[in-house]
Amino acid sequence: MAGASIEEVLDDTRRFFVRERALLLPLGFATFGMATLIAGAAIPVPVPKSPTAGPPPGPWMIALVPMLLLALVGYLSISRMVLRSRISVAEALGDAVRLMPRAIGLSLTVFVILLAINVVASMIAGLAGSALGMNPQAMLILALAMVLPPSIVVTARLTLMPPVLADRESSIRQTLVDVITLTRGHVLRIVALLIAQAIFYVLIAAVIEAALGSLLILLTRAAGVAMLAPIVVNVLLAAFNAVYGCFWTVLFASFYARLRGGTNGI
């Protein structure tokens, strides 16, 4: 199997992104960016009772469906553009829509796998904690220690599903087999990329929401239109997510292209 150094993948990503940015960015705004705008408009901002509290369940959860669909279209269409030379945006979008049933099936499969890991680990931690007389906090730590390693490995092994599906158009089962086979021996590199992806996102999103958000609140209050501040912040986040989503989709598609043994289209 072909090698895939991070340096080569980053170089492929940079080259493709710079060359095709005029096509990539509008597509990113229409998919990842639009999903962010829907999230900002639909998901309530609660007054949390604890730092980890989230919005309560409610009708807003219906918005998760178009958000997921838009993200899947973005992953598949951009991966298709990376892996097929001289394909148009319209063709890439058409291919992505055609592959959506399989992409949804794969997403549900991953969800079930991760859910099963959580349920089994929680049951084992509960039984072990009861037998050892652990307090609830210690049992929670034990459950997390049992959940995180297999969840990270599964996520890393299945991260390349969008480009594999976009390239090979296989069935759900065959796509899973292909992606697991391709990522064998590359888990550490994929985990490193996923960690970098998460860190960069948290840092930049924090700057947009905290620093720029605070500045916008002050400016809009001074102008007497304070209600515009959250809207502007959400638009900025949507723009950021569009660029960020495009970049990382191109990167993982480039990683897959290296693993399959060719970078045609990049």
C-alpha positions as CSV (number, residue, x, y, z in Angstrom):
1,M,0.0,0.0,0.0
2,A,1.3,3.5,-0.8
3,G,2.7,5.7,1.9
4,A,1.1,8.9,3.1
5,S,3.4,11.3,5.0
6,I,1.7,14.3,6.6
7,E,4.1,16.6,4.8
8,E,3.1,15.3,1.4
9,V,-0.6,15.4,2.3
10,L,-0.3,19.0,3.5
11,D,1.5,20.0,0.3
12,D,-1.2,18.3,-1.8
13,T,-3.9,20.1,0.2
14,R,-2.3,23.5,-0.1
15,R,-1.7,23.1,-3.8
16,F,-5.3,22.0,-4.6
17,F,-6.9,24.6,-2.2
18,V,-5.0,27.5,-3.7
19,R,-5.7,26.4,-7.3
20,E,-9.4,25.6,-6.8
21,R,-10.4,28.2,-4.1
22,A,-12.7,30.0,-6.5
23,L,-14.8,26.9,-6.8
24,L,-14.3,25.4,-3.3
25,L,-15.2,28.4,-1.2
26,P,-18.7,29.0,-2.7
27,L,-19.4,25.3,-2.3
28,G,-18.2,25.5,1.3
29,F,-20.5,28.4,2.0
30,A,-23.4,26.6,0.5
31,T,-22.8,23.5,2.6
32,F,-20.8,23.9,5.8
33,G,-21.5,27.6,6.1
34,M,-25.3,27.1,5.6
35,A,-25.3,24.3,8.2
36,T,-23.7,26.8,10.7
37,L,-26.3,29.4,9.9
38,I,-29.1,26.9,10.5
39,A,-27.4,25.9,13.8
40,G,-27.2,29.5,15.0
41,A,-30.8,30.2,14.1
42,A,-32.3,27.0,15.5
43,I,-30.3,25.8,18.5
44,P,-31.2,27.7,21.7
45,V,-28.6,29.2,23.9
46,P,-29.6,28.0,27.4
47,V,-28.6,29.5,30.7
48,P,-26.6,26.5,31.9
49,K,-26.8,25.1,35.4
50,S,-23.3,23.7,35.0
51,P,-20.4,24.4,32.6
52,T,-21.2,21.2,30.7
53,A,-24.9,21.8,30.3
54,G,-26.3,21.9,26.8
55,P,-29.6,23.0,25.3
56,P,-32.5,20.9,26.4
57,P,-34.2,18.5,23.9
58,G,-36.9,20.1,21.9
59,P,-38.2,20.9,18.4
60,W,-34.9,22.6,17.6
61,M,-33.4,19.1,17.1
62,I,-35.3,18.8,13.8
63,A,-32.7,21.3,12.5
64,L,-30.0,18.6,13.0
65,V,-31.3,16.8,9.9
66,P,-30.6,19.5,7.3
67,M,-27.4,20.3,9.1
68,L,-26.2,16.7,8.7
69,L,-27.4,16.5,5.1
70,L,-25.6,19.7,4.1
71,A,-22.4,18.6,5.8
72,L,-22.5,15.2,4.0
73,V,-23.1,16.9,0.7
74,G,-20.1,19.1,1.4
75,Y,-17.8,16.2,2.3
76,L,-18.8,14.1,-0.7
77,S,-18.8,16.8,-3.3
78,I,-15.5,18.4,-2.3
79,S,-13.9,14.9,-2.0
80,R,-15.2,14.1,-5.5
81,M,-13.6,17.3,-6.8
82,V,-10.3,16.4,-5.3
83,L,-10.3,12.8,-6.6
84,R,-11.7,13.5,-10.1
85,S,-9.7,15.8,-12.3
86,R,-11.6,18.4,-14.3
87,I,-15.0,17.6,-12.7
88,S,-17.4,20.6,-12.5
89,V,-19.0,21.7,-9.3
90,A,-22.4,20.8,-10.7
91,E,-21.2,17.3,-11.5
92,A,-19.7,16.9,-8.0
93,L,-22.9,18.1,-6.3
94,G,-25.0,15.7,-8.5
95,D,-22.7,12.8,-7.6
96,A,-22.9,13.8,-3.9
97,V,-26.7,13.8,-3.9
98,R,-26.8,10.4,-5.7
99,L,-24.5,8.9,-3.0
100,M,-26.5,10.4,-0.1
101,P,-28.4,7.3,0.8
102,R,-25.2,5.4,1.3
103,A,-23.6,8.3,3.2
104,I,-26.6,8.4,5.5
105,G,-26.4,4.7,6.1
106,L,-22.7,5.0,6.9
107,S,-23.3,7.8,9.3
108,L,-25.9,5.8,11.1
109,T,-23.6,2.8,11.2
110,V,-20.8,4.8,12.8
111,F,-23.3,6.3,15.3
112,V,-24.5,2.8,16.3
113,I,-20.9,1.5,16.7
114,L,-19.9,4.4,18.9
115,L,-23.2,4.1,20.9
116,A,-22.5,0.4,21.4
117,I,-19.0,1.2,22.7
118,N,-20.4,3.7,25.2
119,V,-23.2,1.4,26.4
120,V,-20.8,-1.6,26.9
121,A,-18.1,0.5,28.6
122,S,-20.7,2.1,30.9
123,M,-22.1,-1.2,31.9
124,I,-18.7,-2.7,32.6
125,A,-17.6,0.4,34.5
126,G,-20.8,0.3,36.5
127,L,-20.4,-3.4,37.4
128,A,-16.7,-2.9,38.2
129,G,-17.4,0.2,40.2
130,S,-20.1,-1.5,42.3
131,A,-17.9,-4.5,43.0
132,L,-15.0,-2.3,44.1
133,G,-17.2,0.1,46.0
134,M,-16.3,3.1,43.9
135,N,-18.1,6.5,44.3
136,P,-20.0,7.9,41.3
137,Q,-17.1,10.3,40.3
138,A,-14.6,7.4,40.2
139,M,-17.0,5.3,38.2
140,L,-17.4,8.1,35.7
141,I,-13.6,8.4,35.3
142,L,-13.4,4.6,34.8
143,A,-16.2,4.7,32.2
144,L,-14.4,7.5,30.3
145,A,-11.1,5.7,30.4
146,M,-12.8,2.7,28.9
147,V,-14.8,4.6,26.3
148,L,-12.2,7.0,24.9
149,P,-9.5,4.6,23.5
150,P,-11.8,2.4,21.4
151,S,-13.9,5.5,20.3
152,I,-10.7,7.3,19.2
153,V,-9.5,4.2,17.3
154,V,-12.9,3.7,15.6
155,T,-13.1,7.3,14.7
156,A,-9.6,7.3,13.2
157,R,-10.3,4.1,11.2
158,L,-13.5,5.5,9.7
159,T,-12.5,9.1,9.2
160,L,-11.8,8.5,5.5
161,M,-15.3,7.2,4.7
162,P,-16.4,10.3,2.7
163,P,-13.5,10.2,0.2
164,V,-13.6,6.4,-0.1
165,L,-17.4,6.5,-0.8
166,A,-16.9,9.5,-3.2
167,D,-14.2,7.7,-5.1
168,R,-15.3,4.0,-5.2
169,E,-19.1,4.4,-4.9
170,S,-19.3,1.0,-3.1
171,S,-22.0,-0.4,-0.9
172,I,-22.2,0.5,2.8
173,R,-20.5,-2.7,3.8
174,Q,-17.8,-2.6,1.2
175,T,-17.0,1.0,2.0
176,L,-16.5,0.1,5.6
177,V,-14.3,-2.8,4.6
178,D,-12.3,-0.6,2.2
179,V,-11.7,2.2,4.7
180,I,-10.7,-0.1,7.5
181,T,-8.2,-1.8,5.2
182,L,-6.8,1.5,3.9
183,T,-6.3,3.0,7.3
184,R,-4.5,0.0,8.8
185,G,-1.1,1.2,10.0
186,H,-2.0,4.9,9.7
187,V,-4.1,5.4,12.8
188,L,-1.5,7.5,14.7
189,R,-1.2,9.9,11.8
190,I,-4.9,10.2,11.4
191,V,-5.3,10.8,15.2
192,A,-2.7,13.5,15.0
193,L,-4.6,15.2,12.2
194,L,-7.9,14.9,14.1
195,I,-6.3,16.4,17.3
196,A,-4.8,19.3,15.2
197,Q,-8.2,19.8,13.6
198,A,-10.0,20.0,16.9
199,I,-7.4,22.3,18.5
200,F,-7.3,24.8,15.6
201,Y,-11.1,24.8,15.5
202,V,-11.5,25.5,19.2
203,L,-8.9,28.3,19.2
204,I,-10.2,30.1,16.1
205,A,-13.9,29.7,17.0
206,A,-13.1,31.0,20.5
207,V,-11.4,34.1,19.0
208,I,-14.5,34.7,16.8
209,E,-17.0,34.1,19.5
210,A,-15.2,35.7,22.5
211,A,-12.9,38.5,21.1
212,L,-14.8,39.5,18.0
213,G,-18.1,38.8,19.6
214,S,-17.4,41.1,22.5
215,L,-16.2,43.8,20.2
216,L,-19.3,43.5,18.0
217,I,-21.5,43.7,21.1
218,L,-19.9,47.0,22.1
219,L,-20.1,48.4,18.6
220,T,-23.7,47.4,18.1
221,R,-24.8,48.7,21.5
222,A,-23.1,52.0,20.7
223,A,-25.0,52.1,17.4
224,G,-28.3,51.2,19.1
225,V,-28.6,47.9,17.2
226,A,-27.4,45.4,19.9
227,M,-29.6,42.6,18.5
228,L,-27.4,42.5,15.4
229,A,-24.3,41.3,17.3
230,P,-25.3,37.5,17.6
231,I,-26.3,37.5,13.9
232,V,-23.0,39.0,12.7
233,V,-21.1,36.5,15.0
234,N,-23.0,33.6,13.5
235,V,-22.3,34.9,9.9
236,L,-18.6,35.1,10.8
237,L,-18.7,31.6,12.2
238,A,-20.4,30.4,9.1
239,A,-17.7,31.9,6.9
240,F,-15.0,30.4,9.1
241,N,-16.7,26.9,9.0
242,A,-17.0,27.2,5.2
243,V,-13.2,27.7,4.8
244,Y,-12.3,25.3,7.6
245,G,-14.6,22.6,6.3
246,C,-13.3,22.9,2.8
247,F,-9.7,22.7,3.9
248,W,-10.0,19.6,6.1
249,T,-12.2,17.8,3.5
250,V,-9.5,18.4,0.9
251,L,-6.9,17.3,3.4
252,F,-8.5,14.0,4.2
253,A,-9.3,13.4,0.5
254,S,-5.7,14.0,-0.3
255,F,-4.7,11.6,2.5
256,Y,-6.9,9.0,0.9
257,A,-5.5,9.7,-2.5
258,R,-2.0,9.0,-1.2
259,L,-3.1,5.8,0.4
260,R,-4.7,4.5,-2.8
261,G,-1.5,5.1,-4.6
262,G,-2.2,8.2,-6.8
263,T,-3.0,11.9,-6.6
264,N,-4.8,12.4,-9.9
265,G,-6.9,15.5,-9.6
266,I,-4.7,17.0,-6.9
